[in-house]
Amino acid sequence: MPLTEQEQIRRDKLTKIRELGINPYPADEFKLSHTSQQIKSNFKEGESVIVAGRLMSRRIQGKASFAELQDSEGRIQVYFNRDEICPGEDKTLYNDVYKKLLDIGDFIGIEGELFTTKVGEKTIMVKTFSLLSKALKPLPLPKVDKDGNEYDGFHDPEQRYRQRYADLVVNPKVKEVFVKRTKLFNAMRSFFNERDYMEVETPILQSIAGGAAARPFVTHHNALDIPLYLRIANELYLKRLIVGGFDGVYEFSKNFRNEGMDRTHNPEFTAMEIYVAYKDYNWMMNFTEQLLEHCALAVNGTTEAQFKEHQVNFKAPYKRITMTDAIKEYTGLDITGKSEAELREAALSLDIEVDDTMGKGKLIDEIFGEKCEPNFIQPTFITDYPKEMSPLCKEHRDNPELTERFELMVCGKEIANAYSELNDPIDQRERFEEQLKLAKKGDDEASEFIDEDFLRALEYGMPPTSGLGIGIDRLIMFLTNNPSIQEVLFFPQMKPEQKKVELNDEEKEVMTLLQKQSPQDLNKLKDASGLSNKKWDKTTKSLRKKALIKIEKTEDGLLVSLV
């Protein structure tokens, strides 16, 4: 790809820097004494400091210049004075290197003394500086006009996600989201560790994709010559550890599901799962309330969080309602004792799309998802799911048609899922066999395998256990008021980047006209473009070859439209 004018200028400067005997990418350690935040929070007039960061702005006024340096904790003003930096006759370091060869975005190291300007700005008087890394591409910084209005900011989501490294530099609020994400992990870890639960690691490559109803990614192990799956959940391995004698285990796991992508789903996501022996789902509800209240305080300093137009409060306790009662409240339908045929008919009467592959569990899930979920804004536990929806969950102690399960809903989305875990190996085998029937029926989320090793583990005996899973990405969305999951992932999954199509002036003119209105009558578009017959034919042929426009014959004549 050809270099832009600015990129070529920076490479020319790089050459000149090397010609001066300066290494633009030195290997030496640069020892820091302070960060920008440490200087600001504990400012001492006249103190010597050593700092480093990106040069983000500068105002050169002859032999003096104010600039801004940005490090990991923020920005600080620095003051360059030619005679301070170059006390002798040779002024090359200031006149040539600083003024002419440095660019915005370059990493520099500075040694200097602190002072306060006449307007009260905490500033570093530069005594010496060194180039630590030359930036060859200009940062996509916003421009500011004479009235202080900002424009041309780096705000296009696709570009921001693809170039997160640039996004983090020029949009400081983005970094705050990921700092809070780390605070969330730390808060959960401390909450669990204080209770003596152990953090563990389980396999990502699995011979059977189990522990959830989802479509897996499939790969192949060459040495063993077997298919393997990227895990869709770590549940079955964590329960094996409970069988092995641990009373409480948890894991932050990367899971992978080969399904759709939208504002709340990414094919690679982070979940936290914890399993505690001798507990049930009632205990786990109380535990979850305490955990999320603790996390909200650790991340935001308050239990309240703004999400879009909603003010959400994570302070315990949370409302609890059974799934049956929720469906009855919002649809008038009582699902108790209903057959698969009756549920399908009820769903159709509620204008819910269904198909023949859906069993009772999937039909109930569709009804609840369409008619009930959006109504739960404040944290709410939905409890006691029908057995068909929960193949790994213990049968309800008071109603054999239900299971001891809850999901925590916030702003119409599930962020936590928990069970009294099924530990009867015979019952578990029967549930797995029901899943096989659904898979053969065409349900691509039902498991196609029976995990015989997991059943063998249960046959050795697993104590009464409760397990909880929390979607970390979705939770941090709510805690940072980000409606898109891509905003809380450093590097969300993206389509391959399209190569930029180079257009000449005539092609740009036609594209501009079509972007205002598409489709357009061919003759009217030709007249508006002002191109001669020869140039028009050449331009439209080129744009069609680049798959940017199409020309179609209609009853009204030839129409040109954008592809």
C-alpha positions in Angstrom: 0.0 0.0 0.0 1.5 3.4 -0.9 2.5 5.7 1.9 0.5 8.9 2.6 2.3 12.2 2.4 2.6 12.4 6.2 3.9 8.8 6.5 6.6 9.6 3.9 7.6 12.8 5.8 8.0 10.8 9.0 10.2 8.3 7.3 12.4 11.1 5.9 12.7 12.4 9.4 13.7 9.0 10.6 16.5 8.9 8.1 17.8 12.4 9.2 17.6 11.3 12.9 19.9 8.3 12.1 22.2 10.5 10.1 22.7 12.6 13.3 23.9 9.4 15.0 20.7 9.1 17.1 19.1 5.6 17.4 15.4 6.1 17.0 14.6 2.8 18.7 17.2 2.4 21.5 17.4 -0.9 23.5 18.6 0.6 26.8 16.4 0.6 29.8 15.0 4.0 30.6 14.6 4.3 34.3 11.6 6.3 35.5 11.3 8.1 38.8 7.6 9.2 38.5 4.4 8.9 36.5 2.3 12.0 35.6 -0.2 11.2 38.3 2.4 10.8 41.0 3.8 14.2 40.1 0.4 15.8 40.2 -0.7 14.2 43.4 2.5 14.8 45.3 3.9 17.9 43.6 7.1 19.4 45.0 8.5 22.6 43.5 12.1 22.1 42.2 12.1 18.3 42.5 14.1 16.4 39.9 12.0 13.9 37.9 12.5 11.4 35.1 9.4 10.6 33.1 8.5 9.1 29.7 5.6 9.0 27.3 4.1 10.1 24.0 4.5 13.7 22.8 0.8 14.6 22.3 0.9 18.4 21.6 3.3 21.3 21.5 3.3 25.0 21.0 6.7 26.2 19.7 7.6 29.8 20.2 11.1 30.3 18.9 13.6 29.1 21.5 10.9 28.0 23.9 8.0 25.5 23.7 5.3 24.1 25.9 4.2 20.5 25.1 2.2 17.7 26.6 3.5 14.3 27.5 1.1 11.3 27.9 2.0 8.3 29.9 -0.1 5.4 31.3 -1.8 7.6 33.9 -2.6 10.8 32.0 -0.9 13.9 30.6 1.5 16.5 32.1 2.8 19.7 30.7 6.5 20.0 29.9 8.5 23.1 29.0 11.4 23.0 26.5 13.9 25.9 26.6 16.7 25.9 24.0 19.3 27.2 26.4 18.4 24.8 29.2 18.6 21.8 26.8 21.6 23.1 24.8 23.7 25.2 27.2 26.7 25.2 24.8 27.2 26.5 21.3 25.6 23.4 19.6 21.9 23.9 19.5 21.1 20.9 17.3 19.2 18.9 19.9 16.6 21.7 20.2 16.7 23.4 16.8 16.8 20.3 14.7 15.8 17.3 16.7 13.0 18.7 18.9 11.6 21.4 16.5 12.0 19.7 13.2 12.4 15.9 13.6 10.1 15.0 16.4 6.4 14.4 15.7 3.2 14.1 17.7 3.0 10.4 18.9 6.8 9.9 19.3 7.9 8.4 22.6 10.4 10.5 24.5 12.2 10.3 27.8 12.7 13.5 29.9 14.8 14.5 32.8 13.8 17.8 34.4 12.7 19.9 37.4 9.2 20.7 38.5 7.9 24.2 38.5 4.6 26.0 38.5 3.8 28.4 35.6 2.4 31.9 36.1 -1.1 30.5 35.4 -0.7 27.7 38.0 0.0 24.8 35.7 2.2 22.0 37.2 5.0 21.7 34.7 8.3 19.9 34.1 11.3 22.1 33.0 13.2 19.8 30.6 16.9 19.6 31.2 17.6 16.7 28.8 15.4 14.5 26.6 15.9 11.5 24.4 13.9 9.8 21.6 12.7 6.4 22.7 10.6 5.4 19.7 9.8 7.2 16.5 6.1 7.0 15.4 5.8 6.5 11.6 2.0 6.9 11.4 0.3 10.1 12.6 -2.2 9.5 15.5 -5.9 10.0 14.5 -6.2 12.9 16.9 -9.2 15.2 16.8 -8.8 18.7 15.4 -9.9 21.8 17.2 -11.0 25.0 15.4 -10.3 28.6 16.6 -13.5 28.5 18.7 -12.5 25.4 20.5 -14.9 23.1 18.7 -13.6 19.5 18.2 -14.0 17.7 14.8 -12.5 14.7 12.9 -12.3 12.7 16.1 -11.5 9.0 16.0 -15.1 7.8 16.6 -15.9 5.3 13.8 -16.6 2.0 15.8 -15.1 -0.3 13.1 -11.9 1.7 12.9 -11.7 2.0 16.7 -12.1 -1.8 17.2 -9.6 -2.7 14.5 -7.1 -0.2 15.8 -7.7 -0.4 19.5 -4.1 0.6 20.1 -4.8 4.0 18.5 -8.2 4.2 20.2 -6.7 3.8 23.7 -4.2 6.6 22.9 -6.6 9.2 21.6 -9.8 8.4 23.4 -8.9 8.4 27.2 -12.3 7.3 28.3 -11.9 4.0 26.5 -9.0 3.1 28.8 -11.2 3.8 31.8 -13.5 0.9 30.7 -10.7 -1.6 30.7 -9.3 -0.4 34.0 -12.7 -1.0 35.5 -12.8 -4.5 33.8 -9.6 -5.4 35.6 -11.1 -4.0 38.9 -14.0 -6.4 38.3 -11.7 -9.4 38.0 -9.8 -8.4 41.1 -13.0 -7.8 43.1 -14.3 -11.3 42.3 -11.0 -12.9 43.0 -10.7 -11.3 46.4 -14.3 -12.2 47.3 -13.7 -15.8 46.5 -10.2 -16.1 47.9 -11.4 -14.6 51.3 -13.8 -17.6 51.5 -11.0 -20.1 50.7 -12.3 -21.1 47.2 -9.5 -22.1 44.9 -8.9 -20.7 41.4 -8.2 -23.5 38.9 -7.6 -24.0 35.2 -9.4 -26.5 33.0 -8.9 -27.5 29.3 -9.9 -25.2 26.5 -9.5 -28.0 23.8 -12.0 -30.7 24.7 -12.9 -34.0 23.1 -16.6 -33.4 23.9 -18.2 -30.0 23.8 -20.2 -30.2 27.0 -21.6 -28.1 29.9 -23.9 -25.9 27.8 -26.3 -25.9 24.9 -24.4 -24.2 22.1 -22.8 -24.8 18.8 -19.0 -25.4 19.1 -16.0 -24.5 17.0 -14.4 -27.7 15.7 -10.7 -28.3 15.1 -8.4 -31.3 14.6 -5.5 -32.7 16.6 -3.0 -34.0 14.1 -0.9 -36.1 16.5 -3.9 -37.9 18.0 -5.8 -37.8 14.8 -9.1 -36.8 16.6 -11.5 -34.0 16.3 -11.4 -31.5 19.2 -13.7 -28.6 20.2 -13.0 -25.2 21.7 -14.9 -25.3 25.0 -18.4 -23.9 25.1 -18.3 -24.1 29.0 -16.0 -25.4 31.7 -18.8 -26.7 33.9 -18.2 -30.5 33.6 -14.5 -30.2 34.4 -15.1 -28.0 37.5 -17.6 -30.6 38.8 -15.0 -33.3 38.3 -12.9 -31.3 40.8 -15.7 -31.3 43.3 -15.8 -35.1 42.9 -12.1 -35.1 43.6 -12.5 -33.4 47.0 -12.3 -29.7 46.5 -15.1 -27.8 48.5 -15.0 -24.7 46.3 -13.4 -24.0 42.9 -13.7 -21.2 40.4 -12.3 -20.3 37.0 -12.3 -17.3 34.7 -12.6 -19.1 31.4 -12.4 -18.1 27.7 -15.4 -19.8 26.1 -16.1 -20.1 22.4 -19.5 -20.5 20.7 -19.9 -20.7 16.9 -23.1 -18.7 16.8 -24.4 -15.3 15.9 -22.8 -12.0 16.7 -24.6 -8.9 17.9 -24.3 -6.1 20.4 -24.4 -8.5 23.3 -22.7 -11.6 21.8 -19.1 -12.2 20.7 -18.0 -15.7 19.6 -15.1 -15.6 22.1 -16.2 -14.4 25.6 -15.2 -14.6 29.2 -17.2 -16.3 31.9 -16.6 -16.9 35.6 -17.9 -20.2 37.0 -17.8 -21.2 40.6 -18.9 -24.5 42.3 -19.3 -24.9 46.0 -20.0 -28.2 47.7 -22.8 -28.7 50.3 -24.7 -25.7 49.0 -28.0 -25.3 47.0 -29.4 -22.7 44.6 -31.1 -20.7 47.5 -27.7 -20.3 49.1 -26.2 -19.3 45.8 -28.8 -16.6 45.2 -27.7 -15.0 48.5 -24.1 -15.4 47.6 -24.6 -13.9 44.1 -26.3 -10.8 45.6 -23.4 -10.2 48.0 -20.9 -10.8 45.2 -22.4 -8.3 42.7 -22.9 -5.7 45.4 -19.2 -6.1 46.3 -18.2 -5.9 42.6 -20.3 -2.8 41.9 -18.7 -1.0 44.8 -15.2 -2.0 43.8 -15.6 -0.9 40.2 -17.6 2.3 40.6 -17.5 3.1 44.3 -21.3 2.8 44.4 -23.9 0.1 44.0 -25.7 2.2 41.4 -24.9 2.1 37.7 -26.3 4.0 34.8 -27.1 1.8 31.7 -28.6 3.7 28.8 -31.8 5.3 30.2 -31.9 3.0 33.3 -30.5 3.6 36.8 -29.6 0.1 38.0 -29.0 -0.7 41.7 -26.9 -3.7 42.5 -27.5 -3.5 46.2 -28.9 -6.7 47.7 -31.5 -8.1 48.1 -32.9 -8.7 44.6 -36.4 -9.5 43.5 -37.2 -13.3 43.0 -39.9 -14.7 40.7 -40.4 -18.2 39.2 -40.3 -18.6 35.4 -43.9 -19.9 35.4 -45.1 -16.9 37.3 -43.1 -14.5 35.0 -44.7 -16.0 31.9 -48.2 -16.0 33.5 -47.7 -12.3 34.5 -46.6 -11.0 31.1 -48.6 -13.3 28.8 -51.5 -14.8 30.8 -50.2 -18.2 29.8 -49.8 -20.9 32.5 -47.2 -23.4 31.2 -47.7 -25.9 34.0 -48.4 -29.3 32.6 -48.5 -28.2 29.0 -47.5 -30.6 26.3 -45.1 -29.8 23.5 -48.0 -29.4 21.0 -49.8 -27.1 23.4 -46.7 -24.9 24.0 -46.1 -24.7 20.2 -49.7 -23.6 19.7 -49.4 -21.0 22.5 -46.2 -19.6 21.1 -47.8 -19.2 17.7 -50.8 -17.5 19.2 -48.3 -15.0 20.8 -46.8 -14.3 17.4 -43.5 -16.1 18.3 -41.6 -17.8 15.5 -41.2 -21.5 16.2 -40.2 -24.6 14.2 -40.5 -28.4 14.4 -37.0 -28.9 15.9 -38.0 -27.1 19.1 -38.8 -29.3 22.1 -40.7 -28.2 25.2 -37.7 -26.5 26.8 -36.8 -24.4 23.7 -40.5 -23.4 23.2 -40.7 -22.2 26.8 -37.4 -20.4 26.4 -38.7 -18.6 23.3 -41.9 -17.5 25.0 -39.9 -16.2 28.0 -37.3 -14.5 25.9 -39.8 -12.7 23.7 -42.4 -11.7 26.2 -40.8 -11.5 29.6 -37.1 -10.7 29.5 -37.3 -7.1 28.5 -39.4 -6.3 31.5 -36.7 -7.1 34.1 -34.6 -3.9 34.5 -33.5 -4.1 38.1 -31.5 -7.2 39.1 -34.1 -10.0 39.3 -33.7 -13.7 39.9 -35.8 -15.9 37.6 -36.2 -19.2 39.4 -37.4 -22.8 39.0 -37.0 -23.5 35.3 -38.8 -26.4 33.5 -36.7 -29.6 33.5 -36.5 -29.7 29.7 -34.5 -26.4 29.8 -31.8 -27.6 32.2 -30.2 -31.0 31.5 -27.5 -30.5 34.1 -29.7 -29.2 36.9 -31.2 -31.0 39.9 -34.9 -31.8 39.9 -36.9 -29.4 42.1 -37.5 -30.8 45.6 -41.2 -29.8 45.5 -42.1 -30.2 41.8 -40.6 -32.9 39.6 -41.5 -30.9 36.4 -39.1 -28.2 37.5 -35.4 -27.8 38.3 -33.6 -25.8 41.0 -32.2 -23.2 38.8 -32.1 -19.4 38.6 -30.9 -16.8 36.1 -30.2 -13.2 37.1 -31.7 -10.7 34.7 -30.6 -7.1 34.4 -32.0 -4.6 31.8 -33.6 -7.5 30.0 -30.4 -9.6 29.7 -29.1 -12.6 31.5 -25.8 -12.0 33.4 -25.8 -15.1 35.7 -27.0 -18.7 35.6 -26.9 -21.1 38.6 -28.2 -24.5 39.7 -28.5 -26.9 42.5 -26.2 -29.3 40.5 -27.5 -32.7 39.4 -25.4 -35.3 41.1 -27.5 -38.4 40.4 -25.6 -40.2 37.7 -28.6 -42.3 36.5 -30.8 -39.2 36.2 -27.9 -37.4 34.5 -27.6 -40.2 31.9 -31.3 -40.0 31.1 -31.0 -36.2 30.6 -28.1 -36.6 28.3 -30.1 -39.2 26.3 -33.0 -36.6 25.9 -30.4 -34.1 24.6 -29.4 -36.7 22.0 -33.0 -37.0 20.8 -33.3 -33.3 20.4 -30.0 -33.2 18.4 -31.3 -35.9 16.1 -34.5 -33.9 15.7 -32.5 -31.0 14.4 -31.8 -28.8 17.4 -28.2 -27.6 16.6 -27.7 -26.4 20.2 -28.5 -29.7 21.8 -25.5 -32.0 22.7 -24.7 -34.7 20.2 -22.5 -36.6 22.7 -22.8 -38.3 26.1 -19.8 -37.5 28.2 -19.1 -41.0 29.6 -16.1 -39.8 31.6 -18.2 -37.2 33.4 -20.9 -39.8 34.2 -18.1 -42.1 35.5 -17.0 -39.2 37.8 -20.6 -38.8 39.1 -20.7 -42.5 39.8 -17.8 -42.1 42.2 -20.1 -39.7 44.1 -20.4 -35.9 44.0 -21.6 -34.1 47.2 -24.6 -31.7 47.0 -23.2 -28.7 45.1 -24.3 -25.4 43.7 -22.7 -23.8 40.7 -22.8 -20.3 39.3 -21.8 -18.8 35.9 -21.5 -15.1 35.2 -20.9 -13.5 31.9 -18.0 -11.1 32.6 -18.3 -9.1 29.4 -22.0 -8.5 29.8 -21.6 -7.5 33.5 -18.9 -5.0 32.7 -21.2 -3.5 30.0 -23.8 -2.7 32.7 -21.2 -1.4 35.1 -19.7 1.0 32.5 -22.8 2.0 30.6 -21.7 0.4 27.3 -24.6 -1.1 25.2 -22.2 -2.9 22.9 -20.0 -5.9 23.9 -17.3 -4.7 21.4 -16.7 -1.7 23.7 -15.6 -3.9 26.6 -13.4 -6.2 24.6 -9.9 -5.1 23.8 -10.0 -6.9 20.4 -13.5 -8.0 19.4 -14.0 -10.4 16.5 -14.2 -8.5 13.2 -14.7 -9.4 9.5 -11.4 -9.3 7.5 -10.5 -5.7 6.8 -11.4 -4.6 3.3 -8.6 -3.2 1.3 -9.1 0.4 0.5 -10.2 1.0 -3.0 -8.3 3.8 -4.7 -10.5 6.1 -6.9 -9.6 8.8 -9.4 -11.3 12.1 -9.4 -14.0 11.1 -11.9 -14.8 8.0 -10.0 -15.0 9.9 -6.7 -17.4 12.4 -8.4 -19.8 9.6 -9.5 -19.6 7.9 -6.1 -20.4 11.2 -4.3 -23.5 11.7 -6.5 -24.7 8.1 -5.8 -24.1 8.5 -2.0 -26.6 11.4 -2.1 -29.1 9.3 -4.0 -29.1 5.7 -5.0 -30.4 4.4 -7.5 -30.4 7.1 -10.1 -31.3 7.3 -13.8 -28.2 6.6 -15.8 -28.6 9.6 -18.1 -29.4 12.0 -15.3 -26.4 10.8 -13.4 -24.2 11.2 -16.4 -25.3 14.7 -17.0 -24.8 15.6 -13.3 -21.3 14.2 -13.4 -20.3 16.5 -16.3 -18.2 13.7 -17.8 -17.7 13.3 -21.6 -19.0 10.1 -23.2 -15.5 8.5 -23.3 -14.7 9.4 -19.6 -18.2 8.3 -18.5 -17.8 4.9 -20.1 -14.3 4.4 -18.7 -15.4 5.6 -15.2 -18.5 3.4 -14.9 -16.7 0.4 -16.3 -14.0 0.8 -13.6 -16.5 1.3 -10.8 -18.4 -1.9 -11.9 -15.1 -3.8 -12.0 -14.3 -2.7 -8.5 -17.8 -3.9 -7.4 -18.8 -0.5 -6.2 -21.8 0.2 -8.5 -24.3 -1.9 -10.6 -26.3 -0.9 -13.7 -29.7 -2.5 -14.1 -32.3 -2.4 -16.9 -35.8 -1.6 -15.7 -39.1 -0.6 -17.2 -38.1 3.0 -16.5 -34.8 2.7 -18.2 -31.2 2.1 -17.0 -30.6 2.7 -13.2 -27.3 3.0 -11.5 -27.0 2.1 -7.8 -24.4 1.5 -5.2 -23.5 -2.1 -4.5 
